[in-house]
Every structure is written in C-alpha cells, then in structure tokens.
C-alpha cells in the first residue's frame, strides 16, 4: 500500500480522471440538445438551460466547494464530488421530465465542480517535485476533453441517443474513485469536527455571492437575445453587498482584504478571465464560421478545430517542464505574445488563405492558450497560501466560466445577424485588442511579483 501511494503516475491518474469530468460534460452536451429537444417537445431556448444551468452552477460551486475542502478535507470533498456525478449518470437517463433532467444536470455540475479545486489542492499538498508538470497533466486532460467532447458526444448519441452522454461518465468515476480511495492520503484531522467546520462557514456571504453571480451571469448570458437590465442590476447590488459583508466578516468566504493586499493573485484571476475570453471566442466562433461561411461539414469543422486544441494539448506538458525550470512569469509573457501574433495572423490572413495555412494559424493560437493556461495555474498556486488553495482554485475556475460567458456575449454581438468574412475580421480585431490587454497585464504581473521571486 505504501509503495502504491508513492506512485506519482497513479496519483495523477486518480486526480486527472476526476477533474476531466467537468470540461467533458460541459462540451458533450452541445450535440445532445437537438435530441433532448425532440424527446421532451421543447423550444431550443428552453433546452439550452441545460448549458446555462451547468455554467451558472459551476461558477458558484467551484469556490464554495473549494472552501469546504479547505475546512473539512480535500480527499472527502473529491470523493463526494465523484459520487454526485455518479448520481447524475444514473438518474439522468431515467429522467421522466425535463425538470428532473435539469436537476440531474445540476448534480453533475456541482459534483464535477467539487472535484477540481480539491484535486489541485491535493497536488499542491502531495507533489512537491516538478509540480508545474503535474498541473500540466490536468490541463492536458481538460483541454483534450473540451476539444473532443463534441466529437465523443456525437458518436455516443449515434450509438444510444442522448442518455449515453451521461452513462459514459461511469468508467471515469470508477477509475477516479478507486484510485483516489487508495492513492490519496487521508485528510489531516481537524481541530473541530467536520460538521462544526461546515457550520462555521460564512454561509451568508456564500448566499450573497451565489445570488449576485447567478443574476449577473443571467444578464450576461442573455445579452445576445434580450437585455435583462433588472437581472444585471440585482446581480451588481448583491455583489456589492457581498463585498461589504466580507470586509466585516471574522471568517470571510472570500478574504477581500487578502485579495487587495495580494495584487499578484488578483492579477492572475483577471488575466485568466481575459485568456478564456480570447480562447472561447475562437472555440465557439470558429465552428460556426467554418460551417456557415465556408460551408464545411460538421466533421471537417471538427478536424480543423483539432489544429488549435491539439497544439494546446501538446504545448501544455512542455510548458509544465518549462515553468518548473524558470518560474511562471516568463512563460506568461511569451504566451501573451503568441496570442497577439496569432490574433494578427487571424485578422489579416485567415479568410484569404488555403486550408493548410488556416491550420498553421490555428496551431499558433493553440500554443498561446496552452502556455497561458498552465503558467497562470501555477502562478495562482504560487501566490496562494496553502490553507486557501481550495478556495483559490475554485475562484480560478470561476474566472474560466466568466471568460467563456463573456465570449458568448462578444460572439452574439459580432455574429448576431450573419457570419461573414467581414464579421470574422471584426472578431479578429477584438481578439488583437484582447491579447494586447493580456500582454499589458502580464507586464504588470511581472512587476508585482518581482519581490516574491516568482520569476
């Protein structure tokens, strides 16, 4: 047993096979919406709540479950998260109504959200050599599942209709749970009981945060179809009250004073939002451009996307080894420079060049995201105290969802009426500006971290 627990590969497999469930399930659902819509006789706007509810619940659940893991033990929360996903994998295919299916989707979202921050914290606690390389493994699994999710979902639906995208979770859950049970060391005993620790959580702060974020994200998610100004105002009001409450709380859910003092960590969060705004504009926008403007098939569009996602996967492991040697600051700068280069090539040449040249441009864009994703994750850990790793990792993932949701707003504004080459050039200009902002923030981050020896 001792030798098994010392096996780095098995330990990482336990963590990675669990953390991949969130990106896998967030992307697989896209090809199932049509079948679900027909089976339950719904409009597309109604069935799309399976996507929106997942994003909303994940954005809130990531930091909340991360905080609970910090208090009661990361292994407990990791395994409980797997069990919640198992409930959805069993219950969703048996759903008698759409409402029940949405509830199962929420179980899936909360469970998979609990796994990631606990998994990152467990790597921080138990892997001390080549830690960035270990985190790169998680990035590779997440990138691969996000990229391959629609393809896998399409194949599964062809075999057994939409319920198969839920039942396919079982093999990964079993692998992660069994390996996690034996490979992950037991949580350290807390001074207080687990129940007492949970009761001492800042539940009022969590409630304010959740309500504010849900309404704000609702406002952002609906910008391409409607303008729910009241929802946006409610969200802002609750988040302002949340900040006021956290500044006065003895044991705050999110330590606002700490974030104000720890400017490097705050900068990492903001830059991660911008990075994912950039990436998801491409991830969601390119397939539509390929199919609507270039008239490529779904299969051909998926193959084109592999240039970008494949580059991201390949570069992630190399970036982990690179960050282990030189720190996070230099790779973050190089990543933002690559983003600028890719955005310029996209804007000036993409719509005029042959397919193979498009692939090269997408490869450059994938490199930029792969470097930034790993380097910022390491920077987040380097700027976070050990006792807050779970909460911080959860907030980090919330920033990913904020970036993806903002990208849907941008795409709705750019591609709202038509998807033409001229509209795509407009998107490219937006991405150039976004990448320049990211570069400026990386330079600011470098200055902020010079005193902490991250470079």
C-alpha positions in Angstrom: 0.0 0.0 0.0 2.8 2.4 0.9 4.5 1.8 -2.5 1.2 2.4 -4.3 0.7 5.7 -2.6 4.2 6.8 -3.7 3.3 6.1 -7.3 3.1 9.6 -8.9 1.5 8.3 -12.1 -1.4 6.6 -10.4 -1.9 9.5 -8.1 -2.1 11.9 -11.0 -4.4 9.4 -12.9 -6.8 9.5 -9.9 -6.9 13.3 -9.9 -7.0 13.8 -13.6 -9.7 11.2 -14.4 -11.9 13.1 -11.9 -11.1 16.7 -12.9 -11.7 16.0 -16.6 -15.4 15.3 -15.9 -16.4 19.0 -15.7 -14.9 20.0 -19.1 -16.1 16.7 -20.7 -19.7 17.2 -19.6 -19.7 20.9 -20.4 -18.8 20.2 -24.0 -20.5 16.9 -24.8 -24.0 18.3 -24.2 -23.8 20.5 -27.3 -24.6 17.7 -29.7 -27.3 16.3 -27.5 -29.6 19.3 -27.3 -31.4 18.6 -30.6 -32.3 15.0 -29.4 -33.4 16.2 -26.0 -35.5 19.0 -27.5 -37.4 16.4 -29.7 -37.9 13.9 -26.9 -39.3 16.4 -24.4 -41.1 18.6 -27.1 -39.3 21.8 -26.1 -38.1 25.0 -27.7 -34.4 25.5 -28.2 -34.3 28.4 -25.7 -35.7 26.1 -23.1 -33.5 23.1 -23.7 -30.4 25.5 -23.8 -30.9 25.8 -20.0 -29.0 22.5 -19.8 -25.9 24.5 -20.8 -26.7 27.7 -18.9 -27.6 25.9 -15.7 -24.3 23.9 -15.8 -22.2 27.1 -16.3 -24.1 29.0 -13.6 -23.9 26.2 -11.0 -20.2 25.5 -11.8 -19.3 29.2 -11.5 -20.8 29.3 -8.0 -19.9 25.8 -6.8 -16.2 25.9 -7.7 -15.1 28.4 -4.9 -17.8 27.2 -2.5 -16.7 23.5 -2.6 -13.1 24.6 -2.7 -13.7 26.5 0.6 -15.4 23.4 2.1 -12.5 21.3 1.1 -10.1 23.7 2.8 -12.0 23.3 6.0 -13.1 19.6 6.2 -10.5 17.9 4.0 -9.8 17.8 0.2 -10.0 14.0 -0.2 -13.5 13.9 1.3 -14.8 16.6 -1.0 -13.0 15.0 -4.0 -14.7 11.6 -3.4 -18.1 13.2 -2.6 -17.9 15.1 -5.9 -17.4 11.9 -7.8 -20.5 10.3 -6.0 -22.6 13.3 -7.0 -21.6 12.9 -10.7 -22.5 9.2 -10.3 -26.0 10.2 -9.1 -26.5 12.2 -12.3 -25.0 9.5 -14.5 -27.6 7.1 -13.1 -30.6 9.4 -12.8 -30.4 11.5 -16.0 -31.1 8.6 -18.4 -34.2 7.8 -16.4 -35.5 11.4 -16.3 -39.3 11.4 -16.5 -39.4 15.1 -17.2 -37.1 17.9 -18.4 -37.2 19.5 -14.9 -35.8 16.3 -13.5 -33.1 16.2 -16.2 -32.1 19.8 -15.3 -31.8 18.7 -11.6 -29.6 15.8 -12.6 -27.5 18.3 -14.7 -27.1 20.4 -11.5 -25.9 17.4 -9.6 -23.4 16.8 -12.4 -22.3 20.4 -12.3 -21.9 20.7 -8.5 -20.2 17.3 -8.3 -17.7 17.9 -11.0 -17.1 21.4 -9.7 -16.2 20.0 -6.3 -13.5 17.7 -7.8 -11.3 20.3 -9.5 -10.4 22.6 -6.6 -9.8 19.7 -4.3 -7.7 17.9 -6.9 -5.5 21.0 -7.4 -5.1 21.4 -3.7 -4.2 17.7 -3.3 -1.4 18.1 -6.0 -0.2 21.2 -4.1 -0.1 19.3 -0.8 1.4 16.0 -2.0 3.5 16.6 -5.1 6.4 18.9 -4.5 8.8 18.0 -7.3 8.0 19.2 -10.8 4.7 20.5 -9.6 4.0 22.5 -12.7 4.4 19.4 -14.8 1.8 17.6 -12.6 -0.6 20.5 -13.1 0.1 20.4 -16.8 -1.4 16.9 -16.8 -4.7 18.3 -15.5 -4.6 20.9 -18.2 -3.9 18.3 -20.9 -6.9 16.2 -19.7 -9.1 19.2 -19.5 -8.1 20.6 -23.0 -8.5 17.1 -24.5 -11.9 16.6 -23.0 -13.1 20.1 -24.0 -11.8 19.6 -27.6 -13.0 16.0 -28.0 -16.3 16.4 -26.1 -18.5 17.3 -29.1 -16.9 14.5 -31.2 -17.3 11.9 -28.4 -20.9 13.2 -27.7 -21.8 12.8 -31.4 -20.5 9.2 -31.5 -22.3 8.2 -28.3 -25.6 9.8 -29.4 -25.4 7.8 -32.6 -25.0 4.6 -30.5 -27.6 5.1 -27.8 -29.2 8.5 -28.1 -28.6 11.3 -25.6 -28.7 9.2 -22.3 -25.3 7.8 -23.3 -23.5 11.1 -22.7 -24.4 10.7 -19.0 -23.7 7.0 -18.6 -20.3 7.4 -20.2 -19.2 9.1 -17.0 -19.3 5.8 -15.1 -15.9 4.3 -16.2 -14.1 7.6 -15.3 -15.9 7.8 -12.0 -15.0 4.3 -11.0 -11.3 4.7 -12.0 -11.0 8.0 -10.2 -12.9 6.8 -7.1 -11.0 3.6 -6.6 -7.6 5.1 -7.3 -8.4 8.1 -5.2 -9.6 6.0 -2.3 -6.3 4.1 -2.2 -3.8 6.7 -3.6 -4.8 9.9 -2.0 -3.5 10.1 1.6 -6.1 10.6 4.4 -7.1 14.1 5.3 -5.3 15.5 8.3 -7.5 15.5 11.4 -9.0 18.9 12.0 -9.2 20.6 15.4 -13.0 20.9 15.1 -15.3 18.2 13.8 -16.2 18.2 10.1 -19.8 19.2 10.9 -18.7 22.1 13.1 -16.3 23.4 10.5 -19.1 23.4 7.9 -21.4 25.2 10.3 -18.8 27.9 10.8 -18.7 28.6 7.1 -19.7 32.1 6.0 -23.0 30.9 4.7 -24.5 34.4 4.4 -21.5 35.5 2.4 -21.8 32.4 0.2 -25.6 33.2 -0.3 -24.9 36.8 -1.3 -22.1 35.7 -3.7 -24.3 33.0 -5.3 -27.3 35.2 -5.8 -25.2 38.1 -7.2 -23.2 35.8 -9.5 -26.3 34.0 -10.8 -28.1 37.2 -11.7 -25.1 38.8 -13.2 -24.3 35.7 -15.3 -28.0 35.5 -16.3 -27.8 39.1 -17.5 -24.6 38.3 -19.5 -25.8 35.0 -20.9 -29.0 36.7 -22.3 -27.3 39.7 -23.9 -27.4 38.1 -27.4 -31.1 37.6 -27.2 -32.5 40.1 -24.8 -31.5 42.9 -22.4 -32.4 41.9 -18.8 -31.2 45.1 -17.2 -33.0 44.3 -13.9 -31.1 41.0 -13.6 -27.8 42.8 -14.1 -28.7 45.5 -11.5 -29.8 42.8 -9.0 -26.5 41.0 -9.5 -24.4 44.1 -9.1 -26.3 45.1 -5.9 -25.9 41.7 -4.3 -22.2 41.5 -5.2 -21.6 45.0 -3.7 -23.4 43.8 -0.5 -21.3 40.7 -0.6 -18.0 42.7 -0.7 -19.3 44.9 2.2 -20.2 41.9 4.2 -16.9 40.1 3.5 -14.9 43.2 4.6 -16.6 43.0 8.0 -16.8 39.2 8.5 -14.5 37.5 11.0 -14.1 34.4 8.9 -15.0 35.5 5.3 -15.8 33.2 2.5 -13.5 35.2 0.2 -11.0 37.4 2.0 -11.3 40.7 0.2 -8.6 42.3 2.4 -6.2 39.5 1.3 -7.1 39.9 -2.4 -6.5 43.7 -2.0 -3.1 43.0 -0.4 -2.2 40.2 -2.7 -2.3 42.0 -6.0 -0.4 39.3 -8.0 -3.1 36.8 -7.2 -5.8 39.3 -8.2 -4.0 40.0 -11.4 -3.8 36.2 -12.2 -7.6 36.0 -11.8 -8.2 38.9 -14.1 -5.7 37.7 -16.7 -7.3 34.2 -16.7 -10.7 35.8 -17.5 -9.1 37.6 -20.4 -7.3 34.4 -21.6 -10.5 32.5 -21.6 -12.5 35.3 -23.3 -9.9 35.1 -26.1 -9.9 31.2 -26.3 -13.7 30.7 -26.1 -14.4 33.3 -28.8 -12.4 31.0 -31.0 -13.7 27.7 -29.6 -17.3 28.7 -30.1 -16.9 31.1 -33.0 -14.7 29.1 -35.4 -17.0 26.1 -35.9 -19.9 28.5 -36.8 -17.6 30.3 -39.3 -16.4 27.1 -40.8 -20.0 25.8 -41.3 -22.0 28.9 -42.1 -19.4 31.0 -44.1 -17.1 28.3 -45.5 -19.8 25.6 -45.8 -17.6 22.9 -44.3 -19.3 19.8 -42.8 -19.5 19.2 -39.1 -16.8 16.5 -39.4 -14.4 18.8 -41.4 -15.0 21.7 -38.9 -14.2 19.3 -36.0 -10.9 18.3 -37.7 -10.0 22.0 -38.3 -10.5 22.7 -34.6 -8.0 19.9 -33.7 -5.2 22.2 -35.0 -5.9 24.6 -32.2 -6.8 22.1 -29.5 -4.1 19.7 -30.5 -1.4 22.4 -30.2 -2.8 23.4 -26.8 -2.6 19.8 -25.6 1.0 19.3 -26.9 2.4 22.5 -25.5 0.8 22.1 -22.1 3.2 19.3 -20.9 6.2 21.2 -22.4 5.1 24.3 -20.6 4.9 22.5 -17.3 8.5 21.4 -17.6 9.4 24.9 -18.7 7.7 26.6 -15.7 9.4 24.1 -13.3 12.7 25.5 -14.5 12.1 29.2 -15.0 9.0 30.0 -13.0 5.7 31.4 -14.2 6.4 35.0 -15.2 8.4 34.4 -18.4 6.0 31.8 -19.9 3.0 34.1 -19.2 4.7 36.8 -21.2 5.6 34.5 -24.1 2.1 33.1 -24.1 0.5 36.6 -24.4 3.0 37.5 -27.2 1.9 34.3 -29.0 -1.7 35.3 -28.6 -1.0 38.7 -30.2 0.8 37.0 -33.1 -2.0 34.5 -33.6 -4.7 37.2 -33.5 -2.9 39.4 -36.1 -2.4 36.4 -38.4 -6.1 35.5 -37.9 -7.3 39.0 -38.7 -5.1 39.8 -41.7 -4.8 36.4 -43.5 -7.2 33.7 -42.2 -10.1 34.3 -44.5 -7.9 34.6 -47.6 -5.5 31.6 -47.2 -5.9 27.9 -48.1 -7.0 25.3 -45.5 -3.4 24.2 -44.6 -2.4 27.8 -43.9 -5.5 28.2 -41.7 -4.3 25.1 -39.8 -0.9 26.8 -39.1 -2.6 30.0 -37.8 -4.9 27.8 -35.5 -1.8 26.0 -34.3 -0.2 29.3 -33.2 -3.3 30.3 -31.4 -3.4 26.9 -29.6 0.2 27.4 -28.5 -0.7 30.7 -26.9 -3.6 29.3 -24.9 -1.7 26.2 -23.9 1.2 28.2 -22.4 -1.1 30.7 -20.7 -3.4 28.1 -19.2 -0.6 26.2 -17.5 1.5 29.1 -16.5 -1.4 31.1 -14.9 -2.5 28.0 -13.0 1.0 27.7 -11.5 1.1 31.4 -10.8 -2.2 31.1 -8.9 -0.8 28.4 -6.7 2.4 30.3 -6.1 0.6 33.4 -4.9 -1.9 31.5 -2.7 -1.3 30.5 0.9 -1.6 26.7 1.4 -4.7 26.9 3.7 -6.6 28.8 0.9 -5.6 26.6 -2.1 -9.0 25.0 -2.5 -10.9 28.3 -2.4 -8.4 30.0 -4.7 -8.5 27.1 -7.2 -12.3 27.3 -7.2 -12.2 31.1 -7.9 -9.7 30.4 -10.6 -12.2 28.1 -12.4 -15.0 30.6 -11.9 -12.8 33.0 -13.8 -12.7 30.5 -16.6 -16.5 30.4 -16.8 -16.7 34.2 -16.7 -14.4 34.3 -19.7 -16.4 31.7 -21.6 -19.7 33.6 -20.8 -18.2 36.9 -21.9 -17.1 35.3 -25.1 -20.7 34.3 -25.9 -21.7 37.9 -25.4 -19.0 39.1 -27.8 -19.9 36.4 -30.4 -23.6 37.3 -30.1 -22.8 41.0 -30.9 -20.4 40.2 -33.8 -22.2 37.2 -35.3 -25.7 38.2 -34.3 -27.2 38.8 -37.7 -24.8 37.0 -40.0 -21.4 35.1 -40.0 -19.4 36.5 -42.9 -15.7 37.0 -43.6 -16.1 40.7 -42.7 -17.7 39.8 -39.4 -14.9 37.4 -38.7 -12.3 40.1 -39.3 -14.2 42.2 -36.8 -13.8 39.4 -34.3 -10.1 39.2 -35.1 -9.7 42.9 -34.3 -11.4 42.4 -31.0 -9.0 39.5 -30.3 -6.0 41.6 -31.1 -7.1 44.2 -28.6 -7.9 41.5 -26.0 -4.4 39.9 -26.4 -2.7 43.3 -26.1 -4.6 43.9 -22.9 -3.4 40.5 -21.7 0.2 41.4 -22.6 0.0 44.6 -20.6 -1.4 42.7 -17.6 1.5 40.2 -17.9 4.0 43.0 -17.7 2.1 44.4 -14.6 2.1 40.9 -13.1 5.9 40.7 -13.6 6.4 43.9 -11.7 4.1 42.9 -8.9 5.8 39.5 -8.4 9.4 40.7 -8.7 9.6 40.9 -4.9 8.2 37.4 -4.4 10.7 35.7 -6.7 8.2 34.1 -9.0 10.4 34.9 -11.9 
